[in-house]
Amino acid sequence: MSTLLWTSDAMATAMRAATQGTLPDGVTGLSIDSRTIAPGEAYFAIKGDVHDGHAFVAAALKAGAGLAVVEAAQCDKFPTDAPLLVVDDVLAGLVELAHASRARLNAKIIAVTGSVGKTSTKEALRRVLSAQGETHASVASFNNHWGVPLSLARCPASTRFAVFEIGMNHAGEITPLVKMVRPHVAIITTIEPVHLEFFAGIEAIADAKAEIFAGLEPDGAAVLNRDNGQFARLQKQAKKAGISRIVSFGADKRAEARLIDLSLHATCSAVHADILDHDITYKIGMPGRHMAMNSLAVLAGASLLGADIARAALSLSQLEAPTGRGFRRTLEVGHGEATLIDESYNANPASMGAALNVLGQASTGAHGRRIAVLGDMLELGPTGPELHRGLNEAVTANRIDLVYCCGPLMRNLWDALSTGKRGGYAESSAALEAQAVAAVRAGDVIMVKGSLGSKMKLIVSALEKRFPDKAAHEEAV
């Protein structure tokens, strides 16, 4: 029998909920998606931008949900014997449950924000900490106004380490989330020109990210990127928030978590670093200088939580890229193979540059080419055209052979490319799909990247369907 995450009574108390029907003793998990809910979990009928979760309560209960959390105004839509916790507002109830979860925890907690690298850093922390004790971490990129409380409310009371990703598009969004999480360590990976549509400049982005200091526990520590141009501003904000333990990471000689040497390879990296006066050499199971730099923050953060730093460094060799964030798949192309690098989840100028660097390091097969399939980077405001055009530098520096572009903003890069590097252009990912798929041949390495709104996953899916890897092909047969 699965261990209960929450008793029904504890949930009702935390959310100040009325009860209806016969409730189970408790629930084994929490879900906001009726399509993936597991038997015994609680279903929260949250109102989203597109759908109202109350429309799927019946489906969730039919799928085995132990109970559903609904708002009082819609309670009369459900049978009187349905197992319900009734609140004024479902999202507000989830937030209350998250606060109750934090209150019962004895875990050491770390929170991660930054313009780039939040999810990969969070996943690296999950990897290194879970080898040393029960660890809970946000799934996927659950880093917003509903993702953070859901992740926190899902945290078992027995957890030793907890890792939370906190994101934002506007100023003021991080403060309530970090005050909910109340971390012992806060990491800011870097500050880059992201979401410029909503900010006056990069300094305003730094100030918004610095909100993470507002919820840091007394005697907590901040881990900051010393190589970043906004380091001094963040350091000042941390001190203003009363944080006395500020640890910097980077190649800068003054960094407490300092890169000494780095060897980049096609699928991994070897790092020599000084982490809080520990001389360590280790391997990272993912390629790219950006991953190596963030690993310094990971090891510093883990050490500040009380984890063994040598064991943590050893765990980094087992890192694997998540789907949409550098995940690699082998494509069966004719009598040979090609490599697909799926970076389709999101994009901004910094992450696009990092992905092109990784593509530049990738090993091609005989007669193979490095192909970039790129969609628009969104929310960049008036600087968007210039930032897209500027990607041509990274394309040239990394010896990318062919570039396929889609979207009105990416047209700026297309126009800047030399004729020999132009693979194809279309207004949308759907229109580019056939060109990109037709271009692939054995030995190629294809990297697909763009903002989520540019729907580059369509092209990834088309490539996987047209060129299934060996395991998928054998399964189909």
VEXDRENMAR-119990 format. One record per residue (C-alpha): residue number from 1; x, y, z. Coordinates in Angstrom, 1 decimal, decimal comma, m for minus. Example, Ala and Ser with C-alpha at 12.3 -4.5 7.8 and 13.67 -1.06 7.14 Angstrom:
<atoms>
nr_xx_yy_zz
1_12,3_m4,5_7,8
2_13,7_m1,1_7,1
</atoms>
This chain:
<atoms>
nr_xx_yy_zz
1_0,0_0,0_0,0
2_1,3_3,5_m0,9
3_2,3_5,8_1,9
4_m0,1_8,7_2,5
5_1,1_12,1_1,5
6_m1,7_13,9_3,3
7_m4,5_12,7_5,5
8_m7,9_14,1_4,4
9_m8,3_15,7_7,8
10_m4,9_17,5_7,5
11_m5,8_18,8_4,1
12_m9,2_20,1_5,2
13_m7,6_21,8_8,2
14_m4,8_23,4_6,2
15_m7,1_24,7_3,5
16_m10,0_25,5_5,9
17_m12,2_23,3_3,6
18_m15,7_22,0_4,1
19_m16,1_18,3_3,4
20_m18,7_16,4_1,3
21_m19,3_12,8_0,8
22_m17,2_10,0_2,3
23_m13,5_11,0_2,2
24_m10,6_8,5_2,2
25_m8,2_8,3_5,1
26_m5,8_10,3_3,0
27_m4,3_10,7_m0,4
28_m1,0_9,4_m1,9
29_m0,4_12,4_m4,2
30_m1,7_15,6_m5,7
31_m2,7_16,3_m9,3
32_m4,2_19,1_m11,4
33_m4,5_16,9_m14,5
34_m7,4_14,4_m14,8
35_m5,6_12,7_m17,8
36_m2,6_11,6_m15,7
37_m4,0_11,3_m12,2
38_m3,1_8,1_m10,4
39_m5,6_6,2_m8,2
40_m5,6_7,5_m4,6
41_m4,5_11,0_m5,5
42_m6,3_14,3_m4,8
43_m7,5_16,2_m7,8
44_m7,4_20,0_m7,6
45_m9,9_21,7_m10,0
46_m7,8_24,7_m10,9
47_m9,1_27,3_m13,4
48_m6,5_27,7_m16,1
49_m6,1_30,2_m18,9
50_m7,9_27,8_m21,3
51_m9,8_25,2_m19,2
52_m11,6_25,2_m15,9
53_m10,6_22,1_m13,9
54_m14,1_21,7_m12,5
55_m15,1_20,4_m16,0
56_m12,9_17,3_m15,3
57_m13,8_16,4_m11,7
58_m16,0_13,6_m12,8
59_m13,3_12,2_m15,1
60_m10,7_12,4_m12,2
61_m13,0_10,6_m9,8
62_m13,8_7,9_m12,4
63_m10,0_7,5_m12,9
64_m9,6_6,7_m9,2
65_m8,9_10,0_m7,5
66_m9,4_9,7_m3,8
67_m11,0_13,1_m3,6
68_m11,4_16,4_m5,5
69_m10,8_19,9_m4,3
70_m13,5_22,2_m5,7
71_m14,7_25,8_m5,2
72_m17,9_26,3_m3,2
73_m19,5_28,3_m6,1
74_m19,5_25,1_m8,3
75_m20,1_22,5_m5,6
76_m23,7_22,0_m6,7
77_m22,5_20,6_m10,0
78_m21,4_17,3_m8,3
79_m23,3_14,5_m6,7
80_m23,8_14,9_m2,9
81_m21,9_11,7_m2,3
82_m18,9_12,7_m4,3
83_m15,7_12,9_m2,0
84_m15,0_16,6_m2,1
85_m13,0_19,2_m0,2
86_m14,8_22,5_m0,7
87_m12,9_25,8_m0,7
88_m13,6_29,4_m1,8
89_m10,8_29,3_m4,3
90_m8,9_26,1_m5,4
91_m5,6_27,8_m6,2
92_m5,7_29,7_m2,9
93_m6,4_26,4_m1,2
94_m3,4_24,8_m2,9
95_m1,2_27,7_m1,7
96_m2,5_27,2_1,9
97_m1,6_23,5_1,6
98_1,8_24,4_0,4
99_2,4_26,6_3,5
100_1,3_23,7_5,7
101_3,7_21,5_3,9
102_6,6_23,8_4,5
103_5,7_24,1_8,2
104_5,9_20,4_8,7
105_9,2_19,9_6,9
106_12,6_19,4_8,5
107_14,3_19,2_5,2
108_17,2_21,4_3,9
109_15,7_23,4_1,0
110_17,4_25,0_m2,0
111_15,7_27,3_m4,5
112_16,9_28,0_m8,0
113_16,2_31,0_m10,3
114_17,9_32,8_m13,1
115_17,4_33,8_m16,7
116_18,9_30,6_m18,1
117_19,7_27,1_m16,7
118_17,1_26,9_m13,9
119_15,7_23,5_m14,9
120_19,0_21,8_m15,7
121_20,5_23,1_m12,4
122_17,5_21,9_m10,5
123_17,8_18,5_m12,1
124_21,5_18,3_m11,3
125_20,7_19,1_m7,7
126_18,1_16,4_m7,7
127_20,6_14,0_m9,0
128_23,4_14,8_m6,5
129_21,2_15,1_m3,4
130_19,1_12,0_m4,0
131_22,2_9,9_m3,8
132_22,7_11,2_m0,2
133_19,1_11,2_1,2
134_15,4_11,3_0,4
135_15,1_14,2_m2,1
136_12,1_16,0_m3,5
137_12,2_18,3_m6,4
138_9,9_20,2_m8,8
139_8,8_18,1_m11,8
140_9,4_19,5_m15,3
141_9,4_23,4_m15,1
142_6,8_23,8_m12,4
143_8,1_27,2_m11,4
144_5,2_29,6_m11,5
145_2,2_30,7_m9,4
146_0,6_27,2_m9,5
147_3,7_25,1_m10,1
148_5,6_26,1_m7,0
149_2,7_25,6_m4,5
150_1,9_22,3_m6,2
151_5,5_21,1_m5,9
152_5,8_22,2_m2,3
153_2,5_20,6_m1,3
154_3,7_17,4_m2,9
155_6,8_17,3_m0,7
156_6,7_14,3_1,8
157_7,2_15,1_5,4
158_10,1_12,6_5,5
159_12,1_14,5_2,9
160_15,8_15,3_3,7
161_16,5_17,6_0,8
162_14,1_19,6_m1,3
163_14,8_21,5_m4,6
164_12,5_24,1_m6,1
165_12,7_26,0_m9,3
166_11,3_29,6_m9,2
167_10,6_31,5_m12,4
168_9,1_34,8_m13,4
169_8,0_36,9_m16,4
170_7,3_40,1_m14,5
171_8,6_41,9_m11,4
172_6,9_40,9_m8,1
173_6,2_37,3_m9,1
174_9,1_35,6_m7,2
175_8,5_37,2_m3,8
176_5,3_35,3_m2,8
177_6,7_32,1_m4,2
178_10,0_32,2_m2,3
179_8,3_33,3_0,9
180_6,3_30,1_0,5
181_9,3_27,9_m0,1
182_11,6_29,6_2,5
183_14,9_28,1_1,2
184_18,1_27,7_3,2
185_20,1_28,3_0,0
186_19,2_30,4_m3,1
187_21,0_30,0_m6,4
188_20,7_32,6_m9,2
189_22,3_30,9_m12,3
190_22,8_34,0_m14,4
191_21,1_37,2_m15,6
192_20,5_37,6_m19,3
193_18,3_39,6_m21,7
194_15,2_37,4_m21,3
195_11,5_38,7_m21,1
196_12,8_42,1_m22,2
197_9,3_42,8_m23,5
198_8,3_43,2_m19,8
199_11,4_45,0_m18,4
200_13,1_48,3_m18,9
201_16,5_46,6_m19,1
202_18,8_43,9_m17,8
203_19,2_45,7_m14,5
204_15,4_45,4_m13,9
205_15,6_41,7_m14,7
206_18,4_41,4_m12,0
207_16,2_43,2_m9,5
208_13,3_40,9_m10,2
209_15,5_37,8_m9,8
210_16,9_39,3_m6,6
211_13,4_38,9_m5,0
212_14,5_35,3_m4,2
213_16,5_36,8_m1,3
214_13,2_38,0_0,3
215_12,3_34,5_1,5
216_15,7_33,1_2,5
217_15,7_31,5_5,9
218_17,8_33,3_8,7
219_21,5_32,4_8,3
220_20,7_31,2_4,7
221_23,2_31,5_1,8
222_23,0_33,0_m1,6
223_25,0_31,5_m4,6
224_25,7_34,0_m7,4
225_27,4_33,9_m10,7
226_30,6_36,0_m10,4
227_31,2_36,0_m14,1
228_27,9_37,7_m14,9
229_27,8_41,4_m15,4
230_25,0_41,8_m12,8
231_27,0_40,1_m10,0
232_27,7_43,3_m8,1
233_24,1_44,4_m8,3
234_22,9_41,0_m7,0
235_25,5_41,0_m4,3
236_24,4_44,4_m3,1
237_20,7_43,3_m3,1
238_21,6_40,2_m1,1
239_23,5_42,2_1,5
240_20,5_44,7_1,7
241_18,3_41,7_2,4
242_20,5_40,8_5,4
243_22,3_37,8_3,8
244_25,7_37,4_5,3
245_26,8_34,2_3,5
246_27,2_35,0_m0,2
247_29,1_32,4_m2,3
248_30,1_33,2_m5,8
249_30,9_30,8_m8,6
250_32,6_31,1_m12,0
251_36,0_31,3_m13,7
252_36,8_34,6_m11,9
253_39,7_34,1_m9,5
254_37,8_35,6_m6,6
255_35,0_33,0_m6,9
256_34,6_30,6_m3,9
257_33,4_27,9_m6,4
258_36,0_28,4_m9,1
259_36,6_26,8_m12,4
260_40,3_25,9_m12,8
261_40,2_23,9_m16,0
262_37,6_22,6_m18,4
263_37,7_20,0_m21,2
264_34,7_20,0_m23,5
265_33,7_16,9_m25,3
266_30,8_16,0_m27,7
267_28,6_14,3_m25,0
268_30,3_15,3_m21,7
269_32,7_17,6_m20,0
270_35,6_17,2_m17,6
271_36,0_19,8_m14,9
272_38,7_20,8_m12,5
273_37,5_23,2_m9,8
274_38,0_24,5_m6,4
275_34,7_24,3_m4,5
276_34,7_26,0_m1,1
277_38,4_25,1_m0,7
278_37,9_21,5_m2,0
279_40,1_20,7_m5,0
280_37,9_18,4_m7,2
281_38,1_16,9_m10,6
282_34,9_15,5_m12,0
283_32,9_14,5_m15,1
284_29,5_15,9_m16,1
285_27,3_13,6_m18,2
286_26,1_16,5_m20,4
287_28,1_18,7_m22,8
288_28,5_22,4_m22,9
289_30,4_25,1_m21,0
290_27,2_26,4_m19,6
291_26,5_23,1_m17,9
292_30,1_23,1_m16,5
293_29,6_26,6_m15,0
294_26,3_25,7_m13,4
295_27,8_22,6_m11,9
296_29,9_24,9_m9,8
297_26,8_26,4_m8,3
298_25,3_22,9_m7,9
299_28,3_21,6_m5,9
300_28,5_24,8_m3,8
301_24,7_24,6_m3,1
302_24,8_21,0_m2,2
303_27,8_21,6_0,2
304_26,0_24,4_1,9
305_23,0_22,1_2,5
306_25,4_19,7_4,3
307_25,8_17,1_1,5
308_29,2_15,4_0,9
309_30,8_17,3_m1,9
310_33,0_14,5_m3,2
311_29,9_12,2_m3,6
312_28,0_15,0_m5,1
313_30,7_15,6_m7,7
314_30,7_11,9_m8,6
315_27,0_11,9_m9,1
316_27,3_14,6_m11,8
317_28,7_12,0_m14,2
318_25,2_10,4_m14,3
319_23,4_13,6_m15,5
320_21,1_13,2_m18,5
321_19,4_16,0_m20,4
322_15,6_16,2_m20,0
323_13,3_16,0_m23,0
324_13,3_19,3_m24,8
325_16,4_20,6_m23,1
326_19,2_18,9_m24,9
327_17,9_15,3_m24,9
328_19,7_13,3_m27,6
329_18,1_10,6_m29,8
330_19,7_8,4_m32,5
331_17,8_8,5_m35,7
332_17,9_5,5_m38,1
333_18,5_7,2_m41,5
334_18,7_4,7_m44,4
335_21,7_2,4_m43,6
336_23,2_4,8_m41,2
337_22,4_7,0_m38,2
338_22,0_10,7_m37,4
339_21,8_12,4_m34,0
340_18,9_14,6_m33,0
341_19,4_17,1_m30,1
342_16,0_18,2_m28,8
343_16,2_21,7_m27,4
344_12,6_22,5_m28,4
345_11,2_23,4_m24,9
346_12,3_27,1_m24,9
347_14,8_29,6_m26,1
348_16,4_33,0_m25,4
349_19,6_34,6_m26,7
350_21,8_33,0_m24,0
351_20,4_29,5_m24,2
352_20,4_29,7_m28,0
353_24,1_30,6_m28,0
354_24,8_27,7_m25,6
355_22,9_25,2_m27,7
356_24,8_26,3_m30,8
357_28,0_25,9_m28,9
358_27,0_22,3_m28,0
359_26,1_21,6_m31,7
360_29,5_22,9_m32,6
361_31,1_20,4_m30,3
362_29,0_17,5_m31,6
363_30,7_14,7_m33,5
364_29,3_14,1_m37,0
365_29,5_10,9_m38,9
366_31,3_10,5_m42,3
367_30,1_13,3_m44,6
368_27,7_14,4_m41,8
369_26,7_18,0_m41,2
370_25,8_20,1_m38,2
371_22,3_21,4_m38,8
372_20,4_24,0_m36,7
373_16,6_24,2_m37,0
374_15,6_27,4_m35,2
375_12,3_29,0_m34,3
376_11,6_32,5_m32,9
377_12,8_33,6_m29,5
378_9,8_35,4_m28,0
379_9,2_38,1_m25,4
380_12,3_40,1_m26,4
381_10,5_43,4_m27,1
382_12,0_45,9_m29,6
383_15,5_44,3_m29,4
384_14,1_41,0_m30,9
385_15,2_41,5_m34,5
386_18,7_42,5_m33,5
387_19,1_39,6_m31,1
388_18,0_37,1_m33,7
389_20,3_38,6_m36,3
390_23,2_38,4_m33,8
391_22,9_34,7_m33,7
392_24,8_34,6_m36,9
393_28,0_35,1_m34,9
394_27,5_31,8_m33,0
395_26,5_30,0_m36,2
396_29,8_31,0_m37,8
397_31,9_30,4_m34,7
398_30,6_26,9_m34,2
399_30,9_25,8_m37,8
400_27,2_25,1_m38,3
401_26,8_23,8_m41,9
402_23,1_24,5_m42,5
403_20,5_26,6_m40,7
404_16,7_26,2_m41,1
405_14,7_29,1_m39,7
406_11,0_29,7_m39,0
407_9,0_32,6_m37,7
408_9,0_36,3_m38,5
409_11,7_37,1_m36,0
410_14,0_34,4_m37,2
411_13,8_35,9_m40,6
412_16,4_38,4_m39,3
413_18,9_35,6_m38,9
414_18,0_34,1_m42,2
415_18,8_37,3_m44,0
416_22,1_37,6_m42,2
417_23,3_34,1_m43,1
418_25,7_33,5_m45,8
419_24,1_31,8_m48,8
420_25,9_28,5_m48,3
421_24,5_28,1_m44,8
422_20,9_28,7_m45,8
423_18,9_25,5_m45,5
424_15,4_26,8_m45,7
425_12,9_29,3_m44,3
426_9,2_29,3_m43,5
427_6,8_31,4_m41,5
428_6,0_28,7_m39,0
429_7,3_25,4_m37,7
430_4,5_23,5_m39,4
431_5,5_25,0_m42,8
432_9,2_24,3_m42,2
433_8,6_20,7_m41,1
434_8,8_19,0_m44,5
435_12,0_20,9_m45,5
436_13,8_20,1_m42,3
437_12,9_16,4_m42,4
438_13,9_16,0_m46,1
439_17,3_17,5_m45,4
440_18,5_14,8_m43,0
441_21,0_12,2_m44,0
442_23,3_9,7_m42,3
443_26,0_11,3_m40,2
444_24,2_14,5_m39,5
445_23,6_16,1_m36,1
446_20,4_18,1_m36,0
447_19,6_20,5_m33,2
448_16,1_21,9_m32,9
449_15,4_24,9_m30,7
450_12,9_27,8_m30,3
451_10,7_29,4_m27,7
452_7,7_27,2_m26,6
453_5,4_29,4_m28,5
454_7,2_28,8_m31,8
455_6,1_25,1_m31,5
456_9,4_23,5_m32,5
457_8,3_20,3_m30,9
458_6,4_19,7_m34,1
459_9,6_19,3_m36,0
460_11,2_17,1_m33,4
461_8,1_14,8_m33,5
462_8,2_14,7_m37,3
463_11,9_13,7_m37,3
464_11,3_11,0_m34,7
465_8,3_9,7_m36,7
466_10,2_9,7_m40,0
467_13,4_8,3_m38,6
468_12,6_6,2_m35,5
469_15,6_5,0_m33,5
470_16,5_1,3_m33,4
471_14,5_0,6_m30,2
472_11,4_2,3_m31,5
473_11,7_0,5_m34,8
474_12,1_m2,9_m33,2
475_9,1_m2,2_m30,9
476_7,0_m1,3_m34,0
477_8,0_m4,5_m35,8
</atoms>
